[in-house]
């Protein structure tokens, strides 16, 4: 159980919605967060940056901003930059850490530099010809995972088993982001580790009938399973958790972060990506992990508020 000691009766703006493809998930997250904070006695205003210019908010009337934005400007550092310039304490990572984590290829380069295990990749652009895409991916063995370089919620994710499927998957991903990342498909088991600061919460295994944790499997399928009982040896669990913490540490994140990883058939751990603003919906994994650790959604949201206010004090 993580201790929470945030003061009661804070005035909080919850930013949710925005204009990214993840807008529906963000609105759902914001609704859950607002309800949890109100239950704790805080005064909450929900604000949608797609409808209200955040520069027009009278921030002097509020104590903090809770970011429930996913994807786009809400997660890539733009809004974090705005809030920092306005002097507003906000939950989650800094603008620089948000930019780094949001860009999968940039994160991978940082992982390579310090030895955090991650798969090799190539980056292609929607303007690349089929021949150029095939040539760039020639050094990677099929099957391949194809995904937008800068999006979350598994939007645009695809699996390519053939060259023809690769071209179709790139087109699918490019509808979300013009830059598309291609990497080897890992045969193994998928896990996610939510991290509070640098403390891992209980690890979850993600089991999907189709073997691909895409948007449909994450938010729409009743067949996707999330298991705390993994049957893994304690030292393997510890390695996965330590790898997750190493990944967030090298990216310099803050607050609640979720790391997605794979354990291959050789028992090697691989980092897939880091999400600096995990979902807070009823389907989301970070709140499930927090609940397993004894923190309900209200306690989790209060921890995040306490963390952002403490960081704000340090920066003054």
KETORRO-409611 format. One record per atom (N, C-alpha, C): x, y, z; residue in one letter. Coordinates in pm, whole numbers, plus 50000, padded with zeros to 5 digits. Atoms other than C-alpha are relative to their C-alpha. Layout:
BEGIN
XYZA;...
//
This chain:
BEGIN
500854988050000X;500005000050000X;500885012450000X;499244987650010X;501385034249897X;499325010850082X;500564989849912X;500925062050150X;499575012249921X;500514987950063X;498835091950042X;499665009950111X;500264990149895X;498735124150245X;499665013749942X;500324987450064X;497475150650004X;498925007450082X;500984992249925X;495515179150162X;498644999349932X;501355000850055X;491745178650118X;499555013549948X;500614987750048X;489625204249937X;500825007749899X;499234993150104X;492035212049653X;499085003849884X;500734995750121X;490785230549346X;500794994849881X;499275007350103X;491685209149047X;499295001349865X;500495000750138X;491255212648671X;500414986649941X;499715012450070X;490995179248494X;499925002749851X;499994998250145X;492055182048131X;499734986549935X;500395012450067X;490335155547919X;499385003249866X;500564998050133X;489285151247559X;501105002849899X;498984996450099X;491525170147318X;499614995549861X;500305002550140X;491765164546946X;500724987849943X;499275011650051X;493875132946920X;499034988749970X;500865011650025X;492495099846791X;499594992650128X;500315006449873X;492465088947156X;498995007850082X;500954991449930X;489835115047245X;498944992250079X;501035007149922X;487095089747345X;500554993750128X;499395006049882X;489465071947583X;500315010850104X;499674989049910X;490605105047729X;498765005350073X;501234995349937X;487035116447793X;499544990250108X;500375010149900X;486345083647972X;500925000750121X;499054998649890X;489515087648179X;499665012250085X;500314987749928X;488595123148270X;498774998950087X;501235002149923X;485125112948383X;500294992150128X;499675008349883X;486545086248615X;500845007750101X;499134992349912X;489235109248754X;499215010750074X;500794989449936X;486805137848820X;499114994350111X;500865006249899X;484425114549004X;500804995750122X;499165004549890X;487255100149214X;500475011750085X;499514988449926X;488595134349310X;498865006750078X;501154994149930X;485135147549398X;499634991550121X;500295008949888X;484605117149617X;500935002750118X;499034996949895X;487715127449809X;499835014150056X;500274986849946X;486295162149866X;500685011549927X;499374989450077X;488205181449599X;498985006749908X;500874992850093X;486565207949383X;500604998749861X;499475004050131X;486905197749020X;499285007149887X;500514994750126X;486465215248688X;500584991549888X;499545007750115X;486655193048378X;500065009349880X;499784990950112X;488075211648081X;500504992149879X;499625006750125X;488355199447720X;500815009849915X;499174990750079X;491285215947536X;499535001749856X;500544998550135X;489455209847208X;498905010549995X;501104990449993X;486715233347326X;500355012750075X;499604988549918X;488495256847567X;501505002249991X;498584996650002X;491835274447525X;500515000050143X;499555001049861X;493745264847837X;500695012850046X;499414987149962X;495475298747828X;498945009250060X;501084991449951X;492045313847905X;499494995850137X;500425004449867X;491575293848226X;500635009150106X;499474991749891X;491965315048540X;500714990850098X;499275010149924X;494655292748683X;500295004250144X;499764995549863X;495145314348990X;498914995250096X;501095004949917X;491835300449113X;500104985050029X;499875014549984X;493135264549105X;501384996450056X;498755004649938X;495805244849288X;500834991149910X;499275009650083X;496715219249023X;499184996249879X;500635005250120X;495945204348685X;500254985049993X;499895014450014X;495245167248647X;499864996749852X;500005003150142X;496155155348297X;499414986149976X;500615012550042X;493805128648165X;499934999549848X;499934999550146X;494745135247803X;500844988349949X;499255011050060X;495945107047579X;500295003349854X;499624997650138X;497885111147257X;500055014749965X;499974986450052X;498535142347053X;500675009950093X;499404989249923X;499315175547219X;499904997950150X;500175002449857X;498115162547555X;501054990950060X;499055009649947X;500825136447582X;501405001749941X;498704998750067X;503655147847353X;500835011950048X;499224989149942X;504825177047568X;499465013849972X;500494986650034X;502905205647409X;499225006550115X;500784994349891X;500365210647686X;500835000950127X;499094999249885X;503015202947947X;500845012749992X;499264987550020X;505055231747799X;499145012150037X;500914989049971X;502035254747818X;499795001650151X;500274999449856X;501265245948178X;501235004450078X;498774995949933X;504905249948280X;500225015049985X;499864985550022X;505005284748124X;499025007850085X;501024993449920X;501805293448310X;500234998350150X;499705002349860X;503305281248637X;498994991150070X;501055008649945X;500605254748686X;500574986250034X;499595013749968X;501475222748877X;499114990049925X;500805009750075X;500385193048663X;500514985950026X;499645013949976X;500325155648707X;500804994549882X;499275006850106X;502665133248514X;501365006049972X;498624996850034X;505945138748337X;500185014049944X;499654987150057X;507705170148225X;499794999949849X;500164999150145X;507425182747868X;501074991949928X;498915007150069X;510825168447771X;499854984950012X;500195014449982X;510145134047919X;498784995249923X;501205003650075X;506685133747761X;500314998749851X;499635000750142X;508115141347416X;500804987549971X;499135011550021X;510735114347452X;499224986950005X;500765012349985X;508325087547570X;498954998349891X;501055000650101X;505645096447315X;500534995149865X;499385004050127X;508045090547026X;500674986450021X;499495013549976X;508645052947017X;501434998349949X;498655001550055X;511725055446794X;501035007350085X;499084992649914X;513325082147016X;500234992550131X;499875008049878X;512615060847324X;500934988249977X;499165011550030X;514215030847159X;501485004049990X;498614995550011X;517335050547075X;500605002450139X;499514998049864X;517635060747440X;500214986550070X;499835013349941X;517115024547547X;501274993349949X;498795005950057X;519845013147308X;501265005750066X;498834993149945X;522245038747457X;500394994550137X;499715004049862X;521935025447811X;499794985150026X;500135014449984X;521214988747751X;498684994950051X;501335005149969X;517504986747828X;499564991549882X;500265009050113X;516424956747617X;498755003849921X;501114997150090X;514254965747319X;500374994949861X;499765005950131X;513894951746969X;500535010249900X;499594991050108X;515614966446660X;498765004449921X;501154994650072X;513374986946434X;500465007649877X;499794990450108X;513105007346117X;498835009850004X;501024989650005X;511155039546070X;499745003549854X;500364996450137X;509275046145747X;499005011450005X;500924988750012X;507155075045624X;498894996349903X;501135003150087X;503755074345460X;500275003249853X;499664996650138X;505325089545149X;500964989949936X;499085010050055X;507765060245109X;499264990749905X;500595009350096X;507115037844811X;500004985950058X;499975013949954X;506305000944862X;501384993849991X;498655005350014X;509774993044734X;500935005150109X;499164994349895X;511415016744981X;499674993650136X;500405006149873X;509395002045270X;500554985850010X;499505013750000X;510314966545172X;501514999750019X;498534999649989X;513984976045139X;500425003450142X;499654996049864X;514074993145480X;499754988650099X;500365010649907X;512414963445648X;500684986749967X;499415012750044X;514514937345468X;500874993450106X;499145005749896X;516834933045765X;499264994550120X;500815005049890X;513954924145997X;499244987649954X;500655012550038X;512554889045992X;498505000650027X;501445001249982X;508834883845939X;499694989250105X;501014989450006X;506364884946108X;500475012850069X;499604986949949X;506574921846194X;498825007250065X;500984991049938X;504724945446424X;500155013749936X;500014986950065X;503744978146260X;499115009250084X;500804990949917X;502585008246463X;500415014549977X;499664985850010X;502425046246454X;501145003350096X;498864996749915X;505565061946594X;499605007950122X;500364991249888X;503695085846821X;498514999650030X;501385001049953X;500335072946941X;499924989450107X;500235010049896X;498925052447225X;498714992649976X;501235007850005X;495935030247300X;500024989349891X;499835010050105X;497325006047038X;499295003949871X;500594995350125X;495755027446765X;500954997649884X;499195002050119X;496995017846420X;500924988150005X;499115011549984X;498724986446548X;499614989049902X;500275010850093X;499084958246297X;501094989550002X;499075011250010X;500764924546244X;500124996149854X;499755003450140X;502364916745907X;500784986949992X;499345013050017X;503204880645818X;500624998549862X;499485000450137X;503934887445450X;500335014149954X;499694986950055X;505254915545235X;498765008049966X;501254993150035X;501754923745114X;499315005250126X;500604995549874X;500474925345471X;500775011650060X;499184989049949X;503384948245558X;499555013249938X;500424987750068X;502314973945298X;498645004650052X;501344996549949X;498694972545419X;500085005150144X;499874995949860X;499754975545784X;500615014050010X;499414986650000X;501915006045707X;498945010449964X;501064990650037X;498975022945536X;499035002050116X;500914999349885X;496775014845836X;500595008750111X;499344992249895X;499295029246083X;500185014549960X;499754986450049X;500005059645865X;498745008650003X;501234992349985X;496355069745895X;499955007050135X;499954994249865X;497195077946258X;501215009250016X;498764992349990X;500765091046223X;500794998049870X;499255001750126X;502815097945906X;501274991850015X;498825008249975X;505835081146066X;499564986850062X;500435013449959X;505485043646116X;501224991850040X;498915008249949X;507685020746323X;499724985349971X;500105014350032X;508354984846216X;501054992650082X;499075007749918X;509914959246450X;499594985249999X;500355014250000X;510044921246486X;498884996850099X;501045005149912X;507024903846632X;500634990050097X;499425008749898X;507974887246959X;498994989250038X;500845011149957X;506514852947024X;500264997750148X;499835001449856X;505934850847395X;498805004950076X;501074995449911X;503904865447678X;500145015050023X;499994985549984X;502904901947718X;499635003850143X;500234995249864X;503034920448050X;499975015250000X;499974985649981X;502394955348170X;500285002850148X;499624996249864X;503914971748477X;499715014950018X;500234986149964X;502475003848620X;501025003850106X;498954995549910X;505095024148804X;499595013350062X;500254987549927X;504445050549072X;501355006050036X;498674994649980X;507495072549059X;501024989949951X;499095010850037X;510055044449067X;499624987050071X;500485012049930X;507955018949255X;499044992349912X;500915007850084X;506424991049046X;498794995250077X;501215005849947X;502854981049112X;499904985549952X;500105014050042X;501744944549077X;499884998549848X;499925002350144X;502474931548729X;498764992649949X;501145006450065X;499654921548493X;500454993249872X;499825006450130X;499794896248213X;498785002949914X;501074997150094X;497734905147907X;499874988049905X;500245011850084X;496194875347725X;498875003349902X;501004997250103X;494394881647396X;499814987849911X;500265011850082X;492704854447190X;500755000349866X;499324998850129X;494224867846867X;501495002150011X;498584998249981X;497634873347020X;500505014149974X;499604986250028X;497624910646938X;499155009250086X;500694991049908X;496754936647202X;499765013449930X;500304987950075X;495274962146960X;498875007650067X;501044991549939X;492624988947022X;498754991950032X;501205007949977X;489754964346985X;500164990750120X;499755009149887X;491334939247225X;500065007650131X;499814992249878X;492104966947473X;498705005850054X;501174992549953X;488764985147484X;498654993949964X;501285004650048X;486094965047305X;499754985150018X;500175014449993X;486734927847340X;499744995250142X;500265006249871X;485254907647624X;500884987750020X;499185012149995X;487744879847548X;501405002650056X;498674996849948X;490894898247660X;500044997650150X;499845003149858X;492154886147997X;501195007450059X;498914993649927X;494314903748256X;500244991850126X;499715009549893X;496044880848503X;501125004950090X;498944997549903X;497944888648819X;500744987050032X;499375013049975X;498604851448871X;500664995149872X;499295003150124X;501274845248608X;500704986550003X;499295012649991X;502934813748737X;501505001349978X;498574997950022X;506364829348681X;500784998950130X;499135000449884X;509264823848916X;500255014250051X;499794986649944X;509934853149154X;501145007749935X;498884992650059X;513284861348992X;499655005049860X;500434995350131X;511624864148649X;499105012250016X;500864988549971X;508944887048790X;500855012150038X;499134989149956X;511664907848955X;500745006149881X;499284994850117X;513564910648625X;499085008649914X;500954992150080X;510464922648440X;499745013450068X;500264987649928X;509724948348712X;501215009249998X;498784991950002X;513334960148726X;500245006249863X;499854994750136X;513394964048348X;499035011449977X;500994989350013X;510214984848363X;500475012750070X;499514988449925X;511705007648628X;501205006249928X;498854994850075X;514935010848425X;499545008149880X;500514993050117X;512905021448122X;499475013850035X;500544986949963X;511035049348302X;501115009050054X;498904992249943X;514225060148477X;500825006749891X;499174994450106X;516175065048156X;499255010749920X;500784989950069X;513305084848004X;499715012150089X;500184988849908X;513085106748315X;498555003350029X;501424997549977X;509355102448370X;499725003150147X;500444996749865X;507415113348677X;498554995550017X;501395003449973X;504175102648843X;499674985649966X;500475013350040X;502155072748723X;500354997649854X;499575003750135X;503635055648417X;499714985249982X;500205014250028X;502845022548248X;500994995449893X;499035005650093X;505455000948075X;499484986849946X;500425012450064X;504514973847825X;501254992149959X;498835008450023X;506924944647794X;499594986449946X;500195013750044X;507294910147639X;501054991050064X;499095010549956X;508854878447774X;499994989549890X;500005009150114X;509984857347479X;500224985650043X;499905014349971X;510344819647454X;501344996150062X;498705002449938X;513954822347568X;500105006850137X;500104993249871X;512804840547884X;500775013250003X;499384986750007X;514314873347763X;498915010650008X;500954989149981X;512574905647861X;500275011049898X;499884989250099X;511894932647600X;499015011050033X;500904988649981X;510464967447650X;499355003449866X;500724995850120X;507774976047397X;499885015249994X;500154985549996X;506935011647500X;499635004650140X;500324993749872X;506315035647788X;498885010049978X;501154991050009X;503025053947839X;500015009350120X;499874990449889X;503345085848045X;498675004750057X;501334996949944X;499575091548086X;499124987749977X;500805012250017X;498025057248133X;498515002950012X;501444998549992X;494305053348087X;499484998150142X;500645001049868X;492055057348392X;498554995649984X;501355004850025X;488955041248241X;499764987050076X;500265012949934X;487215010448386X;500764988449937X;499245010550068X;489154989948127X;501515001350020X;498574996849998X;492535005548205X;500774991550100X;499205009549924X;495384985248348X;500675006050123X;499344993949885X;497155009948578X;499105000450123X;500885000449882X;494105014148806X;499784985950054X;500135013849954X;493734976148816X;501204996150086X;498795003249924X;497344972948932X;500035007350133X;500054992449874X;496895000449191X;499034993750099X;500995006449913X;493784983449325X;500574987350062X;499385012149948X;495764951349360X;500965003250114X;499074995649896X;498264970949573X;499295006650117X;500764994249889X;495464984149794X;499605014449980X;500374986150030X;494865017749623X;498795000149909X;501114998350092X;491415024849487X;500275012249912X;499754989350096X;491035050649210X;500165013550069X;499884987549927X;490545078949457X;501395001450062X;498674999549939X;493755070249643X;501085001849894X;499024998750108X;495635066849314X;500035014349948X;500064986250050X;494445100849190X;500585009750103X;499454991349897X;495325116749524X;501524998650006X;498545001750004X;498825101449507X;500575008249886X;499514992650115X;499235117049163X;499995015050025X;500044985849963X;498135150949295X;501135003550096X;498934997649903X;500525148549589X;501355000349930X;498745000750073X;503335138949353X;500245012649919X;499814988150084X;502745168449120X;500225012550084X;499814988349914X;502465193649404X;501394999750066X;498655001149943X;505675180249561X;501055003949897X;499054996650107X;507475183049226X;499985015049974X;500124985550021X;506165218549188X;500765007750107X;499274993649892X;507595227949527X;501514999149978X;498575002150024X;510985213549431X;500505009649892X;499594991650113X;511045234249110X;499985014950036X;500084985849963X;510315267149290X;501325005150057X;
//
